[in-house]
Amino acid sequence: MHSRTMIVIGALTGMVLLAGPARADEQGTYFALELEGGAAFALDYGEQELPGYSARISFGVGGKPAGWSTRFYFLAAYERTGNTLGGEYLSLDRSTDSLLLGPRVVFPLFAGLRLFGEVLIGPSWVCSDIDGPHPALQYKADETLFTYRLGLGLQYRIFKYLSLGVRAEFADEADDGQDLGARLVTGSNGDPGMRIGVSAFATIHF
């Protein structure tokens, strides 16, 4: 089985095992609207990679089973990321628009602080813009790829209807480094999809 598929299966299994019955706390809300922004960093590019950006809007529905403190949400999200990679002669501007679906499991800690994990999958529309010193080395390429996100975060519930938090994410598009533009810039081992992101977010609960 493909190693990336094993990562996703392992993450889902771990979230279920951690989400055992616990002491019930106060009644929660059932819907969440989340806005976030932060930085994205492509992997395996060394000094050629410049920090990029990441922005996401998410809507979630869920709650907690009776007698549990663990909460389960199903998320739908739109995410946009962008990175610039610079080689000696070429530069690559890469933007990704993604529609994502998947579960989030939230574990209350103490005093309104919560830990959560999420696994999201869906399609990504990737645009690569190569800029080189000669017209023959300049082109644009668009791809539609399968993508997944593994996220881990901390959230603090300020009020019943508002919380703030931070989230770290591992993201990948399933193209196995076949993007010609990325290979021109970074070499044959470059995987233009793999990256990590760090974001801050605000969530409205209702």
N, C-alpha and C positions, 0 to 999 in steps of 0.2 A: 504494500500500500504506500502511496506517495507520502513523503515525510510531512508535507504541509497539511495533508488530510489528517494524519495522526495527531498533529498539534491541535487542530480544531476539535477532534473527538476527545482528546485528553482534557482540554479546557472545559468542555461541556460536562464530562464525567466528574471532574473535580468540583465544579460548581454544584452539581446535584448532591455529591457526597457531603459537602460542607453544609448544605442547607437542611440539616436535620431539625426535628421538632425542638422548640425552645419555649421559654416562658413568654406568654402573650403580654404585649404592652398596650399602650393606648391605641384607640381606633385610628387608622391611617386614612389617607386619601386614596383615590383610585386612578387619577389621571395626572400626567406630568408633561409640561412643555418646557423644553430645555434649549438654551442658546449658549454657544461656546465659541471660543477663539483661542488660537495659540500658534505654536511653531511646529514645523515638520522638518525632519532631518532624514535624508536618504542614506541608506547604508552602503558600505563597501566602496565608497568613492574617495575616502581619505580627504586630503586638502582640496580636492577639486570641487567638493560640494559646498554650496552656500545654504545657510538656513532658509527654509521656506515658510509658508504660512498654512494654517489649517482653520477652517470655519465649519460649524455644523449646527443644524437645527433638528431637534428630535421631538417626537411625540410618543409617550408611553402610556400603557394601560395595564393595571395590575393591582395587587394588594397582597395580603398575607392570609394564609389559611388559619382557621380557628385554632388557637392554642400554640401558634408559632409566632416568633418575633421576626423571622426571616421573611423578606418580601420578594415577590416575583413580578417582573414586568416584561411585557413584550413591547419592543421599540420599533418604530419606523423612523428613519433619519435620511436627511440629505446632507452630504458632506462635500466640500470642495477643498482641495489642497493644491499647492504649487511649489515647485523647486526649480532652481537654476544650477546647472552643473557646468563647470568650466574646465576645458582641456587646454593644451598648449596652443592649439590652432582653432578649436571649435568650442562652441557653447551650446548647451541644450536647455531650453525652457520647457518645462513639463507641467501641465495642469491636469487634474483629475476630478471629475464630477461623479459622485457615487450615490446610488439609492440603496439603502441598507435596511435589513430586517433581522431581528433576532432577540434572544432573551437577555435580561439583566437580572442578577440576583443581588439583593441588598441585605447586608448583615449589620444590624444595629450594634454599636459598641458601647458608648456611654455619653451622657450629657448632649444628646442630639447629634453625635458624630457617627457616621456610617461608612462602612467599607462595602464596595461593590465590584463585581466582575461582570463582563458582558462579552458575548460572541455575536458578531453581526456579519451577514453575508449579503451579496447582491451584485448587480452589474456596475461597472465603472466605464466611463467614457473618457479616454485618455488622449490628450493632444500633445504631441512633441514637435517643437519648433527648433530646428538646427540652424545655427548661424556660423558660417565659415568664411575664410578669406577669398573664396572663389565661388562664383555662382553655382558650379557643379556640386558644391558642398553645402548648399542651402536648400532646405526643403521642409515641408510640414507633413506630419503623418497623424492620422486619427485611428484609434483602435477601440473596440468594445471588448472588455475583458471581465471575467469573473473575479471578484475581490472578496477578501475577508478582513475583519478587524478583531483583534483581541485587546480588550480594554480592562484596566484596573484603576479604581479611583477612590477618593475620600470625599465625603459630602457632609456638610454641617447644616443642620436644620435650624435656621435662625428663628423663623416663625412657623406656624403650622402650614402656611401657604407659600413659604419662600425658603430656599436653601441655596448655598454657595458651595463650590467644590473645585477640585482639581482632578484631572484624569490623564493617565499615560496610556498610549496606544501603540500596538504593533500592527502595521498594515502591509498588505501585499496584494498585488495583482498577479493572477496565475498565467504569466507569460514566459516564465523561466529564462528571463534575460534575452529574449529573441528580438527585442526592439533594436533595429539597425542603428538608429540615431544614438542610443545610449552606448552601444558597443563602439561606435566611432569615437565617442568622447572618452570613454572610460576603459576600453579594452574588452576582450571577449568574455571576461568573467563578470561583467557588470550586470546586475539585476535591477532594472529601472523601477520596479514596483515596490521593492522592500524599503520600508522606512519606519521611523518611530515618530510619535508626536506627543507633545505635552501641552495641555490646554487648561484654561480656567472656564468655569461655566456657572450660570445661574439657572435655577429651576423653579418654575411656578407649579405648585401642587393644587389640585382642585378635585 
